[in-house]
């Protein structure tokens, strides 16, 4: 079920903004953790520290991306499953409604004929 195009555009923009902010938070977290990791290693040169931090950030962001992709895939899977169940429920409700209406019509016809 979709809303007006303007509302869909607003929702898409809000989703993109939320996604951007979430990713920026992940980047900041990865940078902070990299600094914490190299902090006690005072024997590193500046170049070594920067390289280790860069690799640590890269690894952290790769893991975060993989986590987010798994979550997004699961969300899509759940959405498809729930949409399928909703369609089944609608079919069942329609079938029950038709059976009840047919039954009522049959009873009314029998009563009218008697």
Buried (B, 14 or more C-beta within 10 A) or exposed (E): EEEEEEEEEEEEEEEEEEEEEEBEEBBEBBBEBBEEBBEEEEEBEEEEBEEBBEEBBEEBBEEBEEEBEEEEEEEEEEEEEEEEEEEEEEEEEEEEEEEEEEEEEEEEEEEEEE
